[in-house]
Amino acid sequence: MTKIACLGCSWTEGIEINSEPMKNEDTYPYILNKWLSNQGYTNTMYNAGRAGSGVAFYPFTTNYLLEQFDPDVFVLQITTHDRDIFPFDPIDEDRKKMNFGWDLESDNYYKVWDNNVNVIHLSPGFGASASEHHSEERWSWFIKHIWEKKIKDKVTPKLEYEAFKSYIATWYEQSKDSDYQIFYYYQQTYSLIDYLTSLGKKVIPFYWLNYKPKLKTRLFPIRQFPSVENLFDEKTFKSLQIDNGYHFGKDGNARLVQEFLGPQVLETMK
């Protein structure tokens, strides 16, 4: 029995389509699990994707996976660099702890949930919706929702809505493309891969997009990992997308598994 964990953002978890979550059967972790079973392998799959998250959050998810399931293989979908987390300290002691959970969705297929109320995931769309210098408005309602659910009367000193929104906008305007942010994007990614490797785990890292920012440091070289965007020609890549966020539907995820992820995971089982 090989235990496989997939880490990533909404491209891994499965995007909502018309406000409805993507079916488990359409996500690439589920398809990968079935593909391996059809090859005669007995395995268990953990879909630990979390919409909106970035590599700064992956170590927390990984720690939970190691403690709860101890996977043998980690499939690591590396997100874009312009993401981060906003950690804060709630007044309520019970809300301070990192909190994850899981559901057994079907035979040997688990969905791992991020139930944390002390972390906010900062993504480009989220930040742009907070900025008065950007026309994006899709997530404006969500910023207010997050403030009411996680911040209002739950932290000290009090953080009013406009101040919270300004914080998000400041991150978006001033931090997301800085050398500081880019450096830690690589540092966090590489340290996670190296740590898992030191534990004897097999790690399959890949970029979803050909989105590697230039690193202005000589402390470590940029490592080359495959990019899904480069696995297909441009026309095919676009034809497999189901929205302008580059997400794949069932057909695209099936091709991703057949042409890349499936063979990569099989190599770890030899």
ABEGO torsion letter per residue (X at the ends): XBBBBBBEBAAAAEBBBGGBBBBAAABAAAAAAAAAAAAGBBBBBBBABBBGBBAAAAAAAAAAAAAAAGBABBBBBBBBABBBBBBBBBABAAAABBBBBBBBABBGBBBBBBABAABBBBBAAAAAAABAABABAAAAAAAAAAAAAAABGABOBBBBAAAAAAAAAAAAAAAAABAAAAAAAAAAAAAAAAAAAAAGBBBBBBBABBBBBBBBBAABBBBBBBBAAAABBAAAAAAABABAAGBBBAAAAAAAAAAAAAAAAAAAAX
